[in-house]
Amino acid sequence: MYETWIFGFSMVCYILAFVGFSANISLDRRNLYMPSRAVAWAGVFAALVALAMRWQSAGHPPLSNMYESLVTLSTFIAFAGLVFTRNQPLPMLEAGTCVTSILMFGVASVFSTDVKPLIPVLQSYWLHLHVSLAFVGESLFAIAFILSYLYCFRKIMTDSAEKSNFADFREKIACYSVVVGMPVAFIAGMILLARYLSLHPSYSERWLGLVWGVILPACVAMVVLILLVWMYRGTVHKGVEKWLPDADSLDKMIYRAIALGYPLFTVGGLIFGMVWANKAWGRYWGWDPKETWALITFLVYSIYLHVRLARGWNGTWTACLSIVGFIVTMFTLFGVNYLISGLHSYAN
């Protein structure tokens, strides 16, 4: 179908934009920043066109299965990243949103792209409201996640031996755990997904695309980046100081992204979900695994906002809490569908 080719063009744009942002950062080529943003915008617009075409051909919004969910969410994340940086250029964040969108495209390519009619339970206008609004909130959680990762990376690259008390040591350990642990956790999650798909009759061959197209490139990239950062630590230190805002500014940006995403996810993911559940199944809440994990996601971000606003927490520990929130969000999207059987398992 034509939209598949357009999605491919969109992914190429994200790759080119990522290369441009990376060159802008590593080579100090400031003249590459605006062209890279333009290419990223082209990728977003192309993806939106492809989503509209799929909506028209299918007769329903592209939110009904895993392939559609991933390409839609990846588009929202890329769009949110560009809007979030419209007044404050932050090429590291924009490069991060490009990487996230590319990875989601890569994972989506493993799943079936066939347009299928909606099953009866999904034939409702609540599909538009519930899923789309939840995805907008989750895209902002993704922005907060990338910013939190950058916060931890900045912390370990710029904080030197000037601080040596135990509290600062614990923060350093937490930041190292995030910076090194998240890529490892991603690869481990993809291996688990590949193993699950290899046992599924519908994906007996396509799961290899996940191995060759996502897992192996991610492993190589992680090893290369770790070596480069270690070998050129001094240069990276100067680059981080130059290209990332100070820790307090990053902390405020994380809070702003979550503060925007939280009400959208709450209304779309929980409230509209409960209304739709009542119409579809005759009850507002039934402790279905997807409902339960959506509630856990809500509670994690509620705790983040509570400890930040009421207890005055900020910095490393709230950044780590933001990381945990996004992990739970992704488990709600992936893990619940493939590891726990429930009423929402039709979204495969």
TARAPE-V789108 format. One line per field, one symbol per residue. phi: phi as a letter, one per 20 degrees, with the letter a starting at -180 (. if undefined). psi: psi as a letter, one per 40 degrees, with the letter a starting at -180 (. if undefined). A space follows every 10 residues. Layout:
phi: ???
psi: ???
This chain:
phi: .fffffffff ffffffffff fffgefdlef feffgfffff ffffffffff fffffffenb ffcebfgfff ffffffffff ffffdfdcgb gfffffffff ffffffffff efefecfffg feebffgfff ffffffffff ffffffffff ffffffeded ffdcffffff fffffffffe ffffffffff ffffffffee gfcfdfffff ffecffgfff ffffffffff fdgfffgfff feedffgfff fffgffffff fgfffffffd fffffffffe dmbfbclfgf ffffffggff fffgffffee dmfanfffff ffffgfffgf fffegffddc fafeffef
psi: iddddddddd dddddddddd ddddddefgd eedddddddd dddddddddd ddddddddei igeeaddddd dddddddddd ddddedeghg dddddddddd dddddddded iheihiiiid degieddddd dddddddddd dddddddddd ddddddddha edheiddddd dddddddddd dddddddddd ddddddddeh defddddddd dddddddddd dddddddddd dfdddddddd ddeiiidddd dddddddddd dddddddddd dddddddddd eeidhefidd dddddddddd dddddddddd eeiibddddd dddddddddd dddddddedh hadeeef.
